[in-house]
Amino acid sequence: MKKRDDKKLILLLLIVFASLMHTALASPGFEVGSVLLKSSLTEGESVTKSFAIASGEGGEFSLDIGALSRVKLSEESFTLQKGESKTIDVTFDSEKIKPGIYIGSIAITEKKEVEYLPLIYEVESKDVFFDANLDIPPAYTEVQQGSKVIAQIKIFDLTSGGETAEKSLSPVSIDVEYTVAGLFGNVLSSESEKIVVNKQAQITKTINFPEDIEEGTYVISAVVKYKESVGVSSQTFAIVKKEENAGSSSLFNFSDYGVLIGILIAGGVIILGIILLFVYIIHERSKFVLELRRYNTEELKHVKEILGEQEKMLRNREHPKIRYIKKDINKKVEKLRKVHQKRIEEFKDLDKKGNIKEMKEKLEEWKRKGYNTLPLEYKIKELSTEEMESIMKKWKKKYKF
């Protein structure tokens, strides 16, 4: 989807920087080319992601996906020579699982050294009427043991994008589930509540953690449910060791760690610059992706209405091929779903390139073409031109086109 988090890229950049610092200080025997594999899918889809493993000294490697279901690795063991690298494909199949958020990690082992690559897969239902955007403010993307994390969740009614109240489901009561989990699938906390959404709603959640919680990366997620509609959103955060009070016996000695402190300061300046440069861009991308999902939902609703009116007209005149009409309708609806999926994939490619201008132009182009092509592309062949014109006249009058 897919999926809408304004600070996601910034958090990933922070994780990349921390990973680079760890690499420089620890000098591991191998390097993993990704810090996180995250994918958003629609129910029934499958997707393949890749990551690279590079070895400085060479060795025998083994990979373990753990208990995460419907995930396959292209290879689970292999040997690398000195200076060699290998690309591993990770395929996630949502065909036989329910919509939701699935969390795990790949354990990459070489001799006694183990690195973990986090995996997050978000699976939404085919039709999404309410979606979520979960955001953790920068001050809480890394917290100490015994501290708290604050998450802000915005919930949107994707059916409320039109000009008339008839197109919106709001106000309506929906179910929201919140979960905090580790990268091994262990759930730290889980709760749910019902809220009333009138076009959109905003919730702030505060999660407190004990002082003995393990250090590491965790995931907080929100799952929004309304009848068969399931929308999801998630974000990672880190819990670090609680700092002890500094004194004369402090571990940090400025003469010994001057270079490290300089690197950290320089890295902080770079990250601040990246935040200022990209926060607006990320916001614009999310806005256009959300607008596309609203338009797709609205277009699907209109096409189903038009097809339903055609079926009704043919049934009233007892058309001899009426039993085949339903199959034709289902094919046309599925055809539109594929068009919507192609649009989303095209938006994802533009999003990766940061091409906001083209995203805006594409969205306007699809809207212009949309309603003008409905009579041509979604007319049942057994219906006459005059009958179709009659249906379209009522439809345009209803929605004031």
C-alpha positions, 0 to 999 in steps of 0.5 A: 500500500503499501503503505504512509509514514512521514518519518519512515525514511528519516528513521531508516537513515538513523538506523543506517548511520548507527549501523555504519558506526557499529561496522566501523567500530566492531569490524565484523567479518561480513556486512549485510547490505540492508538494515530493514526489509519492509513491504506493504501488500494487498491480500493475496499478493506476493512480493520478492525483496533482495539483500546482499551479504558481503564477506571480507575474509570468506566463510560458510554462511547459514540463514534462518527465517525462524517461525515467520510463515509464508516467507521463503529464502532463495538460499539457506546456506552457501559459501563465500570466498574472500571479498565475495558477495551474494544477493539473497531473495526473500519472497513473502506470500500473503495468499493464505494469511489474514490481513495484518502485520507480520514481524520477524528477522533473518538470522545470518550466521558465519562461524560464531558471528550472528547478524539479524536482518529485521523483516516487516510485512504489512498485509491489507485487505483488497478493499480498504475503507479506513486506513492508518498513518502511524508516526513516532516523533523523532525524540522517541525513535530511540529511548532508554530502558525504563522510558516511554514511547509516544506514537501518533495515529491518524485514521482516514476515511478513504471514502470521504474524498468526494464532494457529497456526503453520500460517498462517505461512510463517516461517521462510523465506529471502527476497531483499532488494535495496537501491538508492540513486538520484538523482531523475533515475533515476541509481543510485548503489549497488545490492546484494542479499542473502538473509536468513531471516525468522522472523515478522520481521527487522531489518537496519541498512545503512550507506551511505558517500558520497564528498566529490565527490557532488553535492548534492541529494535522493536515495532509498534503497529496499528491495525484498523478494521471495519467489516471486511476492510483492514488497513495497517501501519507500523514503525520501528523504534530502538531501546538502548541501555540506560545511561549511568550518571557520569562522574570522575570514573566515567567511561568516556574520556575526551582525550581517548574518544575525541575522534569518536565524538567528532564522528558522532557530532558530524553525523548528527549535523548530517542527519539534521540536514537530511531531516530538514531537506526531506521532511517536506518531500516525504509529506508530499509523497504521503499526501499523493499516495493517500489521494490515489487510494481515495480515488481508487476506492471511489472509482471502484464504488462508481463502477460497481454501481454502473455495472449493477444498474446494467445487470438490473436492466437486463434482468428486468427484460429477462435477457436470455444470457443473464446467467453469464452477465454476472461472470462478465461483471466480475471480470470487469471489476477484477480488471479495474482492481488490476488497473488500481494495483498497477497505479499503486506500483507506478506510484511506488516507483516514483516514490522511490525516485522522489519524483513528486512532480510526476506523481502529481501529474499522474494523479491528475491524468488518471482523474481526467481519464477516469469518468470519461472512459467509464461508459466505454470500458464498463459497458456490458455488450448485451446492453444497447447504446441507448440503455447505457446512455440512460444509465449514465445520465442518471449516474452523472445527475446523481453525482453532479458530473 
